[in-house]
Amino acid sequence: MKSLAKSRIRAAAAAAATVALGCTALAAVPSTASAADGSLAVQYRTGAAGATADQSEPWLKVRNTGSGAVQLSDVKVRYYFKGEAAGDAYRFACSWAVKGCANITGTFGSLASPTATADRYLEIGFTSGAGTLAPGADTGDMQLRFYRSNWQPLVQSDDYSFGAGATAYGDWTKVTAQLGGATVWGEAPAGNDPTDPTDPTDPTDPTDPPEGAPTLFDDFNYSGHTDPQIAAHGWSVRSNAGGPGVPGATWAPENVTFATQSGNSVMNLETSTAGSGESTKQTEILTQSMKFRNGTYAARVKFNDAPKSGPDGDHLVQTFFTINDLKAPMADDYAEYDFEYLPNGGWGESGNILYTTSWETYRPDPWEAVNAHTESRQSYAGWHDLVVTIDNSAITYYIDGQLFGTHGAAYLPERGMSINFNQWLIDLAGQTGTTPRSYDQQVDYVLHVKDQVLTPAQVNARVSAYRAAGTTFQDTVPAG
């Protein structure tokens, strides 16, 4: 990890909204509706009303208007639109949902009979975790969005299902709903009944990757920093000297601890100081192998603004990142991709700031850096879902399901990296007193899926599946 230079490349800052995933418990009912006796209605509003936008935001609610309970896993909803170009790929994301984004799926398909206002559709589905809808109940908000994979603008005004004036929820028949394979709501573009067997969901859509890709998942279910399973699972708790951080500081493995919170094992990194390098203890855990390259990286991390004890103000850095070694100054095969939260500023900043940074290379002396970054000046105290995806064209960062920043192909990795978490002090200038103080950063899990770009919703679904199966660790990513 390196400090930011004033000369570093500046990208536009994007503020990320905190996402709360919830679920609604519904009372049990004696019967479940079939397609024959079930009725649904779909309400729609747009979260992005402009004729042209960087993404389309169809926000939906599904209501059960029948007399029996409806299994949401039997429901499919389609939103119809006209693609910008024949070869364009689109990606789906769920920003927030009462039922929980992990329980909502989105896939794209092509219409058998294209019209002037539609040649594609986004199909929304539900996992079994979404549960049922009692008669008269609805799903609550589903704040959904989709965008072109190259993030070029899209035109909404020519999309069949788009309603520029629909800024409040209302029944919308230009989306269709199926229950058990039968259409029970809405009208598709002419000649495109969604039950048509020649109108399949595109199996190659990038938002629906196949199962079985090499994967690392760790729920950090360990007894302590000396647990032999930590090393057996490929991790190293750092104890060796060196940067980053305050000169003279030590890396303290005993300050990496584990505890259970809300039924999940959580790793805690504690960093402390009494105002001198010798009193400063920093923490880091990293994979022993640099075998991770393209694909999806995700972690749920709790950042903290306030100290665990003692006075506040230190220039602290709380992180989740991937990195490999710099073999020589300005070496072109160096790579690093960071989430870095500074609760008290530092590097010339006076307050809360979060950076995502993609590094091509650097020279330590004299300092020279080649990187791109995105920043947001606000508090990120609390739990956050952090996702970064790397494919052959870009590095894309998400926080709590929201796009945070995209960096171009110039910063793609040329070789493998390690996965790291650390918490350290830039300097001792933020709090100059000698009263002891300590700070915590917590990590719930980490996930890497090799060579697959997952949406944040798909990340949540994978993690939920591991936990439902009782899996606390898996590593099928090959070495090298």
N, C-alpha and C positions, 0 to 999 in steps of 0.2 A: 504494500500500500504506500502511495506517495502523496505528499501534500499537493494542493492545487496551486498552479502558477497563474499569475495574472495574465500571461500570454496564452493560456489554454483556450481551445476553441469553444465558443459559446453557442449554445443552442437555445431555442425558446423554452421558457419554463412552462410546465404543465401541472396544474394543481390536481391532486388526486382526491377523490371523495371517499370517505370511510364507508365501507360496506358492512352492513349487519345482516347476516344470514339467519333467517328465522324459519319457524315452521308452526303451522296452526293445527292444534289437536281438534279433531271432530268427533262428536259422539257417535258411537256405533249405531247402525241402523239395520233392520232385519233383512233387507234385500239389496241386491246390486242390480243396477239397470243394465239391460241388454241394448243392443243397437235398435231392436224393434220397439222397445218401450221407453228408451231414453231420449231426452231432449237437452240440448245445450244452447247457450247463446254466448257470443264473444263480444266483449266490449274493447274498444280501441281508443287510444289517443296517441299523438305523436310527441315525442320528446325533442324533436328537431324539425321545426316547421318550415324551414327555408326550402325554396325550390331546389337549390344546390347546397350540399353539405359535405362534410368530411366523412359522415356516417349517417345511416338511417336508423331511427330509434322508434320502432313500433312497440309501444307499451300496451300490454294486453291483460285482460281478465277473462277467465272462462267461468260461466255460471251454469249450475245445474238447474234447469227449468222443468225437469221431470219429477216423477213420483218415487223413484228409487235412488239409492246411492250409486255414484259413478266412480269406478276405479280410474284414477287419472292416467295410469299406465296404458289404458285402452284408448286414450284421447290423442288425436293429432290435429294441430292447427296449422293452416298454411297462409302465408302472406306472400302476395304475388308482385313481382317487379320486373322491370326491363333492365337487362344488363347493359353496362356502358360499352363493352367491346366483346367480341366473340370469344377471345381467349382469356377474359378476366376471371380470376378466382376471387371468392368472397369468404370472409371469416365472420363467425358468429361469436357474440359475447353476451353474457348476462351481467348487468350492472348491479341489480338488486331484485330480490323476489321474496315475497312473504313465505312461499313454500321452500325457499332455499335454492340458490343458483345451482348447487350440486345435484338437485333433483330435476333440472330442466336441461333438455338437449336441443340442439339446433343443427340441422343438416340442410344442404341445398340440393335442388334438383332442377332439371330442364323440362319445360313444357313440351308435350307432344305436338301441340298446335299453337305455335307462337302467334301473338297478336301485336297490335301496335303499342300496347301498354304493358305487355308481360311476355317474357320468354323464359322466366325462371321463377322459383319460389323458395322461400325459407320455410321449412317444416319444423314446428316446435313439438317436442314430445316430452314425456315425463317418465322418470324412473319409478320403481315401486315405492321408493322412499317418499314420494309426494303424497301417498295415501289416497283417500277417497274424498269425494264431495257429497255431502248430504243434500237432500232436496232443498233448493233455495239458496244453497251456499255457493260462494265463488272462491277462486284461487287467491284473491287479493292481487295486489300489484305484481306484474312481471315486467320489469324495466329492461327491455331487450334492445340489442343493437346489432347491426352488421355493417361491414365496410369492405372496400376493395383491399386486397392483400398488399397492394403497392401504396396504399393510403392516398391515392389520387382522389379528387372530388368526385362525388356521384350526383347525378340528377335525379331528384325524387319526383318532380312535378309530372313526369310521364310514367309513373309507376301505378299500376292498376289499384293496389291496396292502399296507397298513400292518401291521406286527407290533410291538406294544409291547414284547414280550419278546425280540425279535431284536436283542440288543445285541452279538452276535458273528456273524461270517459263517457262513451255512449255506445249503444249497439251498432255494430258495423258489419254489414253483410258482404263487404268486399274481402273479407277473410273467410275461410271455410274451416269447419270443424268436423272431424270424423270421430265416431264412437264405434269401436269394434269393427272398423273397416267400412262402415256405412256413413255417408255424408248426412249430417243432421243439422247443419247450419251453414248459411252463406251461399254465395254464387261464385263459382270460379270463372275466369275469363272464358269466353265462348269456345266450346270444343275441348275443354280441359277439366272434366270431372275428376276430382282427386281420387276416385275409386278406380279409374282407368288403369288396368294392369300394365299398359305400355308406358306408364308415367312413373318410373321408379325413382327413388332417391339415388343420387349419384354416389356410387360406392367409393369413388376415388376422391370425394371432397376432402380438403385438408382439415376440416373440423371434425372428421370422424375417422381418426387413424386406427389401423388394425391393432388388435391386442398382440401381446407377445414380444414387444420391443425390449431390448436389454434395459433394465431399470435398476436404479438404486433408490430404496426407500428406507429411512430410519426414523423411528418414533422416539429415539433417545431414551429407551427404557433400560437404564443402567443404574447400578447401585452407588457408584461414585467414580471419581477420576482414576482410581486404581483397578476398577473392574476389568478383568482380562478380556472380556468380550469387546471392549472398546477397540483395542488393538486387533483382535481377531476379526472385527468387522471393518478394518481398514482405516481407522482413525488414529490420529496422534494428538495428544494433549500437550501443547507446547510448553517446554521448559528452557529451551536454549536462548541465549542472549541475542540481542540485535534489534533492529527497527521493525516496524515503525514505532514512534512514540517518544517519550521523554528520555533523554540520555541518562543512563544509569538505572533505569527501571528494570525490573525482573518480570518474567512471564511465569505466573504462579499456577501450576496445574491443580493445586488444592482448592483454588477458587472456582473451579468448574465443578458444579454439583448438580444433582438430579432430585426431583421431587414430583409428586403426583398432584395435578390440579385439574379439577372438573373431569376426573376419570382418565386423563392423559398424562403420561410421563413428560415432564418439561425439563429441559436443560437450562441452567442458570450460569451466566458468566458474570463474575463480580470483579470490578476494577476499583482499586482504592489508592489513596495517597494522603500524605500529611504535609504536602508542599515541597518535597524534595525528590530528586531522582531516586535516591536510595530507599525512600519510603514508598515509592510507587510500585504497585503490583498490577500488571495487565494480564489479560486472558485471551487465549486463542485455542481453537480446535480445528483441525484440518485433515483432509484425507491424505494418506501416505502416498497414494498413487496419483499421478497426473494422467488419468485415462479418460477424462471427460472433455468433450468438444462440442459438436453440434447437438441440438435437441432442446429440451425444456428443463429449466432449473426452477425449483420452487421451494419456499420455506415460509412457515408462519412464525413471525418474530414479534416480540414485544419490546418496543422502544420505551425509554423512560426519560422524562424531562427532569424530574426531581431526584436528588440522591436518595439512596436507601438510608443513609445516616450522615450527619454532619452538614456543613454549609454547602450551598450550591454555587455554581459558576464555572466549574472547570471546563476546559475546551476538550470535550469528550467526543469520540467517534465510535458509533455502534454500527456493525456491518454484517452483511452477507455478500460473499463475492467468490468468483473463480479467478484463478491466476496460474501462470507458469513462470519459470525462471528467466531472467534477462541474461542471456549468454554473453552479450557484449553491448556497450552503449549503442543505442539506436538499432539494435538487432531487429530485423523485420519479422521474426517468428515469435516475438513476445506477444502475450495477450493477457488481458485482465478486464473483468466486467463486474462493476461494483454497485451495491446499494450502500450508501454511507449517510447516516443520520448524525447531525451535529446539534444536540439539544441546546447548547449554550453558545453556538457560533464557533468561530475560529477560521483560519485561512482568510482573514480579512472580513469575515461576516460577524455581525454583532448579536444575532439571535438565531432561532430555530431555522435550520435549512436541511433539506434532504437532497442528495445528489445521486443520480445514476450516471455512471461513467464507463465508456468503452475505450480501451487503450490499444493503440497500435504499437507504440514503442516510446522510449524515453532515454534521456542521458542524465545521470545523476549529477555530474560535475564537468563543465558548467551545466546548469539545469536547462533541459530542453524537453518538451513533451509533445507528443502527437496523440491526441485523443478527442473525443466528443462527449459532451455531457448535457444532461437536462437537470434542472434544479427547481425546487419549490420551497418558498420561504413561509413555512407555517409549522405548527406543532404536529408531530406524528406520534405523540405519546399514546401508548396502548398497543393492542395486538393488530398486526397487519399481515395480509397475504401478499407475499412478494414473489413475482414470477418474471423470469427473463427467458426469452426464446431466441435461439440462434439457428438460422438456416443458411442457405447459400447466398442470400441476398441482403440480410439485415439482422440487426440485434434489436429486439423489442422488449421494453420493460413495462410491467403492469404493477399497480398497487391496488389491492382490494378490488380486483376485477376491472379497473379502469386503466386505459392506456395512459402511460406516464411519459414515455419517450421512445423514439425510434432512431437508431444510428445506422449509417450506411455501410456498404460492402467494404469500404476501405479499412474497417476495424474488425473484420472477421478473423477468427483464430486460424493459425496455420498448423497448430499441433495441440496436444492434449493439455488439460489443466487440472489442478486440484480444486476441491470445494472447501471453503473456509468460512468460519465465523470468528470475529474477534471484537474486543472492546478495549480501547486504548486512549491515551491522552496525547494531544498534539503538542502541548506545552503546559507550563504552570502559570501562565500569565492571566488566565481567566479568573482564578481564585488564588490569591497570593498568601492566604493565611496558612498557619501550620496546624490548625485543628484537623484531626483525622476525618475523612469522609470516604464514602464508598458508593458505587453506582452498579445497578444490575441491568443486564440485557438477557432476555429469555428467548428460547427457541423451542417450538412445539414439535416440528418435524422437518425433514428435508426430503425432497424428491428430485430425481433426475431421470428423464426418459430419453434414451439415446436416439438421435436422428429423427425425432418426431416433434412437431410444433403443436402443443396442446393449448387450448383456450384456458383461461383461469377456471371456468366452470368445469372443464374436463379434469383439470388438476384436482379440484375439490372432490369430484366423483371418484377419481383413482384413490385418493387418500381415504375417503369414506369406505371404499371397498376393502382396502387393506385392514382398516380398523374393524369393520364388520366381520372379517374373516379371522381376526385375532392375530394378524401378522404385524410384528413389531420391527422386523428387519428383513430386507431382501436386497441382494446385490448380484445381478446377472450381467453387469457391464463387463465386457472382456478387458483384460489388461492391454496396454499398448495403444 
